[in-house]
Amino acid sequence: MSDGSPIEVDVLVETDAWSVLPGAADLVARAVAAAVEGASSEYEFDVDGAEIAVKLTDDASIRTLNRDWRGKDTATNVLSFPTPEMARAGGDPHLGDIAIAFETLRREAEAEGKSFADHLAHLAVHGTLHLLGYDHEVADEAEEMEAMERRVLAGLGVPDPYSETEPVHQPD
């Protein structure tokens, strides 16, 4: 799906549950493009013509991905699979893949008093930043990543996801 941004965002809606949010794929594509644009000064490669694929899936599918790729047999909210640096250096335009689980997203949004759409935008931004090399394993990196998320989301009109809540990413 191209909207004039320098990257191509392909969104696959894998389960009918996502029909509760008409335009979910468009929202995700805008959030991904905004994250790439917001972080553009941070990376050492040209993103013009780059591609990111996003799968809007369910807990069962994301649990399988989490088990098979990370050795964690549990559902999670978002997973990111960056394209290896060697492929990027070799000119591969694909930055990576993101998967977002419907049921986990819905539970978290309800528990944290957030709108479903805002939480979806946050997870799309969060997953994209992982593809671009951001992480939250240590405090300094987490602060940098959360600050970037806040800036990107503010530009999309999404309230600060960290105000008076715990970080959205489930502990690994």
N, C-alpha and C positions, 0 to 999 in steps of 0.2 A: 504494500500500500504506500504510494508516494504522495506526499502533500507539499512538495516543494522543498523539503528539507534535504540536506546533503546526504542523508542516508536512506536506505530502503528498509522499511519495517514490514515484515510479513507476520500477520497474526492468524493463527489457526484456532478456531473455537472448537474444542474437541467434545464438549458435552453440552447438552441442551439446557442445563441448569443456568448457564450464563445468559439465557434469554431474559432473566429478571432485570437485566441492565441493557436495554437496547443501546447500541452504540458502544458496547464494551470494547470491541476491537479498535474502533476509532480513538477512544480515550487512551487505550494502551499505546497505540502508535504515536499519539501526540506526546504522551509522557516520556516514551523512549527517546523520541527526537529531541525533546526539551532537555533531557538528561545529557545526551550527547553534546548538544549545543552548549549547555551550561558548564560542562567539564572540558570543553574543547581546548582551553589553554593549558590543560594539565597533561595531555598526552603527546607522545613523540612520533606519532604517525598521522597521516592525512586520512580523515574519515570521509572525504567526498567519495561517493560511490560505495560506501560501506553498507553492509547488510546485517540486520539482526532479526532473528526469528523468535517469535513468542508463541507459546502454546498455553491457551486458557483451558485448563483441565480440571480434574477432580482429585479428591484425596487418594483414591485407590491408585490412580496413575502416578501421582507425584510420590506416593510411598514406594512404588516399584522403582522409580528413578532414583530416589534417595537411597534405597537399599542396594541397587545394582551399581551405582556410581560412587556412593559415599560410605557404604557399609552401615547405614543407619536405617533400620527397619521401622520407620515411622513416617507419617505424613508431616509435611512442613508447609509453610505459606508460599515461599518462592525459592526456586533453584536457578542458579546461573551456571552455564557451561561455556567459559571463554574459549575462543579458538586459540590454539597454542601459538606462542610468540613466533616460532619458526615459520608457521604458515602465514602469519601476518607479515613477517619480514619478507617472505617470498611473494607477496602481492595478493594473498587471498583476501578478498573484500569482506568475507564473512567474519564479523566480530564475535559471534557466538549465539547461544540459544538461552532462552529463559522459559521456565514453566511456572505457572501460578495456579494454585489449588483453590477451587471455588469454596468448598465447605470450610476450610481453615480460614480463608479470607473473611467469609461471612461471620463465623464465630468470633474472630478477633474484632471485627468492626463493631459488632453488637456489644461485646464485652467492654470495649474501650469507648463506646458512645460516639463512634465515627460514622460518617456516611460510607456506604458500600463503595460508591464511586471514588471518593477521596482515598480510601484505603487501597483500592485497586491502583490508582495513580501512584500512590506511594510505593507499593510493591514493584510496579513496573520501573519506576525511577531507581529504586534500591537494586533491583536485579541488573539494570543497565550499568549502574556504577560499578558493580562487581565485574562486569565484562570489560570495563575500562581500567581495571586494576585497583579500584578502591576496595578496602576491607575494613573489618571492625574487630579483628582479633586482639588488638592491644588498644589501650585507652586513647593514645594520640591519634591513631588511625581511625578509630571509631568517631572521635570528635570531628575530624576532618570530613569523614563521609557523611555524618549527620548534618554538618553545616552545609555541605553541597546539596544534600537532599532538601533541606529547608529552603535554600535559595531557588532551586529548580521548582519545587512545589509552589512556592509563593508566586513565581512567575505564571503558574498554571491556575492560580486562585485557590489553591488547596491550603487549608490551615496547617500550622506547624504540627506535624504528627507526634512530636516528642513533648509537647507541652502537657505537663501533668499526667503523662503516661510513661510506661516502660518502653524501651526500644521495641520496635515492631518485629525485628528479626528474632525468631526463636533461637534459643541457645543451641549450639551444635553438640 
